[in-house]
Amino acid sequence: MRQQKTTGEQRWVLGLTAIGSMVVALDTLVVAAALTTIRQDLGASIEQLEWTVNAYALTFAVLMLSAAALGDRWGRRRTFAGGLALFTFASIACALAPSVPWLIGARALQGVGAAVVMPLSMSLLGAAFPPERRGWAIGVFSSLTGLAVLGGPMIGGAVTEGLAWQWIFWINVPIGVLAVPLVLRRIPESRGAVRRLDPVGAVLATLAVLGVVWGVVRGEPSGWTSVEVVGSLVAGALLLVAFLAWESRSDQPMVPLTFFRNHTFSAGNAAGFLLSAALLGAVFFLNQYLQVELGSGPLKAGLQLLPWTATLFVVAPIAGRLVDRYGERPLVVVGLLLQGAGMLWIALAIHADTRYAALVVPLMVAGCGVSMALPATQSAGVGSVPRESVGTASGVYAMLRQLGGVAGVAVAAAVFAGAGGYASFGAGITRAMVVCGVLSLAGALTGLGITARRKVEVRV
């Protein structure tokens, strides 16, 4: 009888944490399908569209590690429920946004909720399942999260076209309203080792990234030599140095810099950063290109991206098995080379009379590449540290991937704006896709730094 009760609890934990992870992952990409509609409805500039995407990713990235520590201290179930409630409230604020600045602020608040939900989902799973069943539970959890990523552009397109762009946020509300009381009732409370928080590190990291991204975003409209842009970039760089200095002296740093002495950890995280930079930069523009230049509706554009996104479910599981057999380096290098080749191919294929059929094969090539590289970069970044440090390493990897997406959107959009922006969309997206291809190739080069087999573990 006790065994049945325990199994029931585990099912509730798996189901509810997966629901939380899915809505958080969905909102990373679902907005891409609505960007063209938001631009037309609210009169948003390319700069404002960037912040609509990046405000979410930025707060999501820099607060994840702090949120995990708060969950260990306050109780994971309680903190997870609070994060889901905040995410739901912020979704209402997004749906009610009368202007772009309001929407950007609400998206930043959404990112705070997401930063709580995602790491605590994994912590609750780890506490609920014994080691012999934990791998299966994480596999189911990851598959459902991947389904949300895959369906993001398609779901966003269907909702935007069938209802209105505001409904991509309204759909989160009933999920949150139902899930929060179930979390409090059905998931057992758990706590971890109490870790000292690092609010100084979190603030320095946030301001450093904000300074650099602000400078890149404002470069084209304000001028790259303007006081605003130069000052922002310099301030961001100085704050990054201050963050590194603080972390190196902290007894319990947010990001243990000693991890980066391990070549595999450093190369895997750098490759993951560049992979996400290229991927999110391309997602930001390709959906808009299909709608603006090829005349597709939001739903059709989401479906047209399936040759790219659907490879995740076909190639990624095979790649995961190949990592175990051959190591991470060949999968990272080959995968990112394929992603780069696909994106450069798309850049060459785009011209005045381009038809969708010309994009199908390069989309598949890029999709196969990212599906190969994604599990391999994660394995290199997380599996190269001692077992007791895997949780922290996983948080660092997830944070850097999110920051990579912020950087990729900012850089690609700056190049797009420099080519004339929406007034000359074809030329702008060609250059943006070249940037994404180059970022992918740079990721392949960093992947060469991954050792063939992990033999040395870092000491913390």
Secondary structure as a PSIPRED ss2 file (coil, helix, strand):
# PSIPRED VFORMAT (PSIPRED V4.0)

   1 M C   1.000  0.000  0.000
   2 R H   0.000  1.000  0.000
   3 Q H   0.000  1.000  0.000
   4 Q H   0.000  1.000  0.000
   5 K H   0.000  1.000  0.000
   6 T H   0.000  1.000  0.000
   7 T H   0.000  1.000  0.000
   8 G H   0.000  1.000  0.000
   9 E H   0.000  1.000  0.000
  10 Q H   0.000  1.000  0.000
  11 R H   0.000  1.000  0.000
  12 W H   0.000  1.000  0.000
  13 V H   0.000  1.000  0.000
  14 L H   0.000  1.000  0.000
  15 G H   0.000  1.000  0.000
  16 L H   0.000  1.000  0.000
  17 T H   0.000  1.000  0.000
  18 A H   0.000  1.000  0.000
  19 I H   0.000  1.000  0.000
  20 G H   0.000  1.000  0.000
  21 S H   0.000  1.000  0.000
  22 M H   0.000  1.000  0.000
  23 V H   0.000  1.000  0.000
  24 V H   0.000  1.000  0.000
  25 A H   0.000  1.000  0.000
  26 L H   0.000  1.000  0.000
  27 D H   0.000  1.000  0.000
  28 T H   0.000  1.000  0.000
  29 L H   0.000  1.000  0.000
  30 V H   0.000  1.000  0.000
  31 V H   0.000  1.000  0.000
  32 A H   0.000  1.000  0.000
  33 A H   0.000  1.000  0.000
  34 A H   0.000  1.000  0.000
  35 L H   0.000  1.000  0.000
  36 T H   0.000  1.000  0.000
  37 T H   0.000  1.000  0.000
  38 I H   0.000  1.000  0.000
  39 R H   0.000  1.000  0.000
  40 Q H   0.000  1.000  0.000
  41 D H   0.000  1.000  0.000
  42 L H   0.000  1.000  0.000
  43 G C   1.000  0.000  0.000
  44 A C   1.000  0.000  0.000
  45 S C   1.000  0.000  0.000
  46 I H   0.000  1.000  0.000
  47 E H   0.000  1.000  0.000
  48 Q H   0.000  1.000  0.000
  49 L H   0.000  1.000  0.000
  50 E H   0.000  1.000  0.000
  51 W H   0.000  1.000  0.000
  52 T H   0.000  1.000  0.000
  53 V H   0.000  1.000  0.000
  54 N H   0.000  1.000  0.000
  55 A H   0.000  1.000  0.000
  56 Y H   0.000  1.000  0.000
  57 A H   0.000  1.000  0.000
  58 L H   0.000  1.000  0.000
  59 T H   0.000  1.000  0.000
  60 F H   0.000  1.000  0.000
  61 A H   0.000  1.000  0.000
  62 V H   0.000  1.000  0.000
  63 L H   0.000  1.000  0.000
  64 M H   0.000  1.000  0.000
  65 L H   0.000  1.000  0.000
  66 S H   0.000  1.000  0.000
  67 A H   0.000  1.000  0.000
  68 A H   0.000  1.000  0.000
  69 A H   0.000  1.000  0.000
  70 L H   0.000  1.000  0.000
  71 G H   0.000  1.000  0.000
  72 D H   0.000  1.000  0.000
  73 R H   0.000  1.000  0.000
  74 W H   0.000  1.000  0.000
  75 G C   1.000  0.000  0.000
  76 R H   0.000  1.000  0.000
  77 R H   0.000  1.000  0.000
  78 R H   0.000  1.000  0.000
  79 T H   0.000  1.000  0.000
  80 F H   0.000  1.000  0.000
  81 A H   0.000  1.000  0.000
  82 G H   0.000  1.000  0.000
  83 G H   0.000  1.000  0.000
  84 L H   0.000  1.000  0.000
  85 A H   0.000  1.000  0.000
  86 L H   0.000  1.000  0.000
  87 F H   0.000  1.000  0.000
  88 T H   0.000  1.000  0.000
  89 F H   0.000  1.000  0.000
  90 A H   0.000  1.000  0.000
  91 S H   0.000  1.000  0.000
  92 I H   0.000  1.000  0.000
  93 A H   0.000  1.000  0.000
  94 C H   0.000  1.000  0.000
  95 A H   0.000  1.000  0.000
  96 L C   1.000  0.000  0.000
  97 A C   1.000  0.000  0.000
  98 P C   1.000  0.000  0.000
  99 S C   1.000  0.000  0.000
 100 V H   0.000  1.000  0.000
 101 P H   0.000  1.000  0.000
 102 W H   0.000  1.000  0.000
 103 L H   0.000  1.000  0.000
 104 I H   0.000  1.000  0.000
 105 G H   0.000  1.000  0.000
 106 A H   0.000  1.000  0.000
 107 R H   0.000  1.000  0.000
 108 A H   0.000  1.000  0.000
 109 L H   0.000  1.000  0.000
 110 Q H   0.000  1.000  0.000
 111 G H   0.000  1.000  0.000
 112 V H   0.000  1.000  0.000
 113 G H   0.000  1.000  0.000
 114 A H   0.000  1.000  0.000
 115 A H   0.000  1.000  0.000
 116 V H   0.000  1.000  0.000
 117 V H   0.000  1.000  0.000
 118 M H   0.000  1.000  0.000
 119 P H   0.000  1.000  0.000
 120 L H   0.000  1.000  0.000
 121 S H   0.000  1.000  0.000
 122 M H   0.000  1.000  0.000
 123 S H   0.000  1.000  0.000
 124 L H   0.000  1.000  0.000
 125 L H   0.000  1.000  0.000
 126 G H   0.000  1.000  0.000
 127 A H   0.000  1.000  0.000
 128 A H   0.000  1.000  0.000
 129 F C   1.000  0.000  0.000
 130 P C   1.000  0.000  0.000
 131 P H   0.000  1.000  0.000
 132 E H   0.000  1.000  0.000
 133 R H   0.000  1.000  0.000
 134 R H   0.000  1.000  0.000
 135 G H   0.000  1.000  0.000
 136 W H   0.000  1.000  0.000
 137 A H   0.000  1.000  0.000
 138 I H   0.000  1.000  0.000
 139 G H   0.000  1.000  0.000
 140 V H   0.000  1.000  0.000
 141 F H   0.000  1.000  0.000
 142 S H   0.000  1.000  0.000
 143 S H   0.000  1.000  0.000
 144 L H   0.000  1.000  0.000
 145 T H   0.000  1.000  0.000
 146 G H   0.000  1.000  0.000
 147 L H   0.000  1.000  0.000
 148 A H   0.000  1.000  0.000
 149 V H   0.000  1.000  0.000
 150 L H   0.000  1.000  0.000
 151 G H   0.000  1.000  0.000
 152 G H   0.000  1.000  0.000
 153 P H   0.000  1.000  0.000
 154 M H   0.000  1.000  0.000
 155 I H   0.000  1.000  0.000
 156 G H   0.000  1.000  0.000
 157 G H   0.000  1.000  0.000
 158 A H   0.000  1.000  0.000
 159 V H   0.000  1.000  0.000
 160 T H   0.000  1.000  0.000
 161 E H   0.000  1.000  0.000
 162 G H   0.000  1.000  0.000
 163 L C   1.000  0.000  0.000
 164 A C   1.000  0.000  0.000
 165 W C   1.000  0.000  0.000
 166 Q C   1.000  0.000  0.000
 167 W H   0.000  1.000  0.000
 168 I H   0.000  1.000  0.000
 169 F H   0.000  1.000  0.000
 170 W H   0.000  1.000  0.000
 171 I C   1.000  0.000  0.000
 172 N H   0.000  1.000  0.000
 173 V H   0.000  1.000  0.000
 174 P H   0.000  1.000  0.000
 175 I H   0.000  1.000  0.000
 176 G H   0.000  1.000  0.000
 177 V H   0.000  1.000  0.000
 178 L H   0.000  1.000  0.000
 179 A H   0.000  1.000  0.000
 180 V H   0.000  1.000  0.000
 181 P H   0.000  1.000  0.000
 182 L H   0.000  1.000  0.000
 183 V H   0.000  1.000  0.000
 184 L H   0.000  1.000  0.000
 185 R H   0.000  1.000  0.000
 186 R H   0.000  1.000  0.000
 187 I C   1.000  0.000  0.000
 188 P C   1.000  0.000  0.000
 189 E C   1.000  0.000  0.000
 190 S C   1.000  0.000  0.000
 191 R C   1.000  0.000  0.000
 192 G C   1.000  0.000  0.000
 193 A C   1.000  0.000  0.000
 194 V C   1.000  0.000  0.000
 195 R C   1.000  0.000  0.000
 196 R C   1.000  0.000  0.000
 197 L C   1.000  0.000  0.000
 198 D C   1.000  0.000  0.000
 199 P H   0.000  1.000  0.000
 200 V H   0.000  1.000  0.000
 201 G H   0.000  1.000  0.000
 202 A H   0.000  1.000  0.000
 203 V H   0.000  1.000  0.000
 204 L H   0.000  1.000  0.000
 205 A H   0.000  1.000  0.000
 206 T H   0.000  1.000  0.000
 207 L H   0.000  1.000  0.000
 208 A H   0.000  1.000  0.000
 209 V H   0.000  1.000  0.000
 210 L H   0.000  1.000  0.000
 211 G H   0.000  1.000  0.000
 212 V H   0.000  1.000  0.000
 213 V H   0.000  1.000  0.000
 214 W H   0.000  1.000  0.000
 215 G H   0.000  1.000  0.000
 216 V H   0.000  1.000  0.000
 217 V H   0.000  1.000  0.000
 218 R H   0.000  1.000  0.000
 219 G H   0.000  1.000  0.000
 220 E H   0.000  1.000  0.000
 221 P H   0.000  1.000  0.000
 222 S H   0.000  1.000  0.000
 223 G C   1.000  0.000  0.000
 224 W C   1.000  0.000  0.000
 225 T C   1.000  0.000  0.000
 226 S C   1.000  0.000  0.000
 227 V H   0.000  1.000  0.000
 228 E H   0.000  1.000  0.000
 229 V H   0.000  1.000  0.000
 230 V H   0.000  1.000  0.000
 231 G H   0.000  1.000  0.000
 232 S H   0.000  1.000  0.000
 233 L H   0.000  1.000  0.000
 234 V H   0.000  1.000  0.000
 235 A H   0.000  1.000  0.000
 236 G H   0.000  1.000  0.000
 237 A H   0.000  1.000  0.000
 238 L H   0.000  1.000  0.000
 239 L H   0.000  1.000  0.000
 240 L H   0.000  1.000  0.000
 241 V H   0.000  1.000  0.000
 242 A H   0.000  1.000  0.000
 243 F H   0.000  1.000  0.000
 244 L H   0.000  1.000  0.000
 245 A H   0.000  1.000  0.000
 246 W H   0.000  1.000  0.000
 247 E H   0.000  1.000  0.000
 248 S H   0.000  1.000  0.000
 249 R H   0.000  1.000  0.000
 250 S C   1.000  0.000  0.000
 251 D C   1.000  0.000  0.000
 252 Q C   1.000  0.000  0.000
 253 P C   1.000  0.000  0.000
 254 M C   1.000  0.000  0.000
 255 V C   1.000  0.000  0.000
 256 P C   1.000  0.000  0.000
 257 L H   0.000  1.000  0.000
 258 T H   0.000  1.000  0.000
 259 F H   0.000  1.000  0.000
 260 F H   0.000  1.000  0.000
 261 R H   0.000  1.000  0.000
 262 N C   1.000  0.000  0.000
 263 H H   0.000  1.000  0.000
 264 T H   0.000  1.000  0.000
 265 F H   0.000  1.000  0.000
 266 S H   0.000  1.000  0.000
 267 A H   0.000  1.000  0.000
 268 G H   0.000  1.000  0.000
 269 N H   0.000  1.000  0.000
 270 A H   0.000  1.000  0.000
 271 A H   0.000  1.000  0.000
 272 G H   0.000  1.000  0.000
 273 F H   0.000  1.000  0.000
 274 L H   0.000  1.000  0.000
 275 L H   0.000  1.000  0.000
 276 S H   0.000  1.000  0.000
 277 A H   0.000  1.000  0.000
 278 A H   0.000  1.000  0.000
 279 L H   0.000  1.000  0.000
 280 L H   0.000  1.000  0.000
 281 G H   0.000  1.000  0.000
 282 A H   0.000  1.000  0.000
 283 V H   0.000  1.000  0.000
 284 F H   0.000  1.000  0.000
 285 F H   0.000  1.000  0.000
 286 L H   0.000  1.000  0.000
 287 N H   0.000  1.000  0.000
 288 Q H   0.000  1.000  0.000
 289 Y H   0.000  1.000  0.000
 290 L H   0.000  1.000  0.000
 291 Q H   0.000  1.000  0.000
 292 V H   0.000  1.000  0.000
 293 E C   1.000  0.000  0.000
 294 L C   1.000  0.000  0.000
 295 G C   1.000  0.000  0.000
 296 S C   1.000  0.000  0.000
 297 G C   1.000  0.000  0.000
 298 P H   0.000  1.000  0.000
 299 L H   0.000  1.000  0.000
 300 K H   0.000  1.000  0.000
 301 A H   0.000  1.000  0.000
 302 G H   0.000  1.000  0.000
 303 L H   0.000  1.000  0.000
 304 Q H   0.000  1.000  0.000
 305 L C   1.000  0.000  0.000
 306 L H   0.000  1.000  0.000
 307 P H   0.000  1.000  0.000
 308 W H   0.000  1.000  0.000
 309 T H   0.000  1.000  0.000
 310 A C   1.000  0.000  0.000
 311 T H   0.000  1.000  0.000
 312 L H   0.000  1.000  0.000
 313 F H   0.000  1.000  0.000
 314 V H   0.000  1.000  0.000
 315 V H   0.000  1.000  0.000
 316 A H   0.000  1.000  0.000
 317 P H   0.000  1.000  0.000
 318 I H   0.000  1.000  0.000
 319 A H   0.000  1.000  0.000
 320 G H   0.000  1.000  0.000
 321 R H   0.000  1.000  0.000
 322 L H   0.000  1.000  0.000
 323 V H   0.000  1.000  0.000
 324 D H   0.000  1.000  0.000
 325 R H   0.000  1.000  0.000
 326 Y H   0.000  1.000  0.000
 327 G C   1.000  0.000  0.000
 328 E H   0.000  1.000  0.000
 329 R H   0.000  1.000  0.000
 330 P H   0.000  1.000  0.000
 331 L H   0.000  1.000  0.000
 332 V H   0.000  1.000  0.000
 333 V H   0.000  1.000  0.000
 334 V H   0.000  1.000  0.000
 335 G H   0.000  1.000  0.000
 336 L H   0.000  1.000  0.000
 337 L H   0.000  1.000  0.000
 338 L H   0.000  1.000  0.000
 339 Q H   0.000  1.000  0.000
 340 G H   0.000  1.000  0.000
 341 A H   0.000  1.000  0.000
 342 G H   0.000  1.000  0.000
 343 M H   0.000  1.000  0.000
 344 L H   0.000  1.000  0.000
 345 W H   0.000  1.000  0.000
 346 I H   0.000  1.000  0.000
 347 A H   0.000  1.000  0.000
 348 L H   0.000  1.000  0.000
 349 A H   0.000  1.000  0.000
 350 I C   1.000  0.000  0.000
 351 H C   1.000  0.000  0.000
 352 A C   1.000  0.000  0.000
 353 D C   1.000  0.000  0.000
 354 T C   1.000  0.000  0.000
 355 R C   1.000  0.000  0.000
 356 Y C   1.000  0.000  0.000
 357 A H   0.000  1.000  0.000
 358 A H   0.000  1.000  0.000
 359 L H   0.000  1.000  0.000
 360 V H   0.000  1.000  0.000
 361 V H   0.000  1.000  0.000
 362 P H   0.000  1.000  0.000
 363 L H   0.000  1.000  0.000
 364 M H   0.000  1.000  0.000
 365 V H   0.000  1.000  0.000
 366 A H   0.000  1.000  0.000
 367 G H   0.000  1.000  0.000
 368 C H   0.000  1.000  0.000
 369 G H   0.000  1.000  0.000
 370 V H   0.000  1.000  0.000
 371 S H   0.000  1.000  0.000
 372 M H   0.000  1.000  0.000
 373 A H   0.000  1.000  0.000
 374 L H   0.000  1.000  0.000
 375 P H   0.000  1.000  0.000
 376 A H   0.000  1.000  0.000
 377 T H   0.000  1.000  0.000
 378 Q H   0.000  1.000  0.000
 379 S H   0.000  1.000  0.000
 380 A H   0.000  1.000  0.000
 381 G H   0.000  1.000  0.000
 382 V H   0.000  1.000  0.000
 383 G H   0.000  1.000  0.000
 384 S C   1.000  0.000  0.000
 385 V C   1.000  0.000  0.000
 386 P C   1.000  0.000  0.000
 387 R H   0.000  1.000  0.000
 388 E H   0.000  1.000  0.000
 389 S H   0.000  1.000  0.000
 390 V H   0.000  1.000  0.000
 391 G H   0.000  1.000  0.000
 392 T H   0.000  1.000  0.000
 393 A H   0.000  1.000  0.000
 394 S H   0.000  1.000  0.000
 395 G H   0.000  1.000  0.000
 396 V H   0.000  1.000  0.000
 397 Y H   0.000  1.000  0.000
 398 A H   0.000  1.000  0.000
 399 M H   0.000  1.000  0.000
 400 L H   0.000  1.000  0.000
 401 R H   0.000  1.000  0.000
 402 Q H   0.000  1.000  0.000
 403 L H   0.000  1.000  0.000
 404 G H   0.000  1.000  0.000
 405 G H   0.000  1.000  0.000
 406 V H   0.000  1.000  0.000
 407 A H   0.000  1.000  0.000
 408 G H   0.000  1.000  0.000
 409 V H   0.000  1.000  0.000
 410 A H   0.000  1.000  0.000
 411 V H   0.000  1.000  0.000
 412 A H   0.000  1.000  0.000
 413 A H   0.000  1.000  0.000
 414 A H   0.000  1.000  0.000
 415 V H   0.000  1.000  0.000
 416 F H   0.000  1.000  0.000
 417 A H   0.000  1.000  0.000
 418 G H   0.000  1.000  0.000
 419 A C   1.000  0.000  0.000
 420 G C   1.000  0.000  0.000
 421 G H   0.000  1.000  0.000
 422 Y H   0.000  1.000  0.000
 423 A H   0.000  1.000  0.000
 424 S H   0.000  1.000  0.000
 425 F H   0.000  1.000  0.000
 426 G H   0.000  1.000  0.000
 427 A H   0.000  1.000  0.000
 428 G H   0.000  1.000  0.000
 429 I H   0.000  1.000  0.000
 430 T H   0.000  1.000  0.000
 431 R H   0.000  1.000  0.000
 432 A H   0.000  1.000  0.000
 433 M H   0.000  1.000  0.000
 434 V H   0.000  1.000  0.000
 435 V H   0.000  1.000  0.000
 436 C H   0.000  1.000  0.000
 437 G H   0.000  1.000  0.000
 438 V H   0.000  1.000  0.000
 439 L H   0.000  1.000  0.000
 440 S H   0.000  1.000  0.000
 441 L H   0.000  1.000  0.000
 442 A H   0.000  1.000  0.000
 443 G H   0.000  1.000  0.000
 444 A H   0.000  1.000  0.000
 445 L H   0.000  1.000  0.000
 446 T H   0.000  1.000  0.000
 447 G H   0.000  1.000  0.000
 448 L C   1.000  0.000  0.000
 449 G C   1.000  0.000  0.000
 450 I C   1.000  0.000  0.000
 451 T C   1.000  0.000  0.000
 452 A C   1.000  0.000  0.000
 453 R C   1.000  0.000  0.000
 454 R C   1.000  0.000  0.000
 455 K C   1.000  0.000  0.000
 456 V C   1.000  0.000  0.000
 457 E C   1.000  0.000  0.000
 458 V C   1.000  0.000  0.000
 459 R C   1.000  0.000  0.000
 460 V C   1.000  0.000  0.000
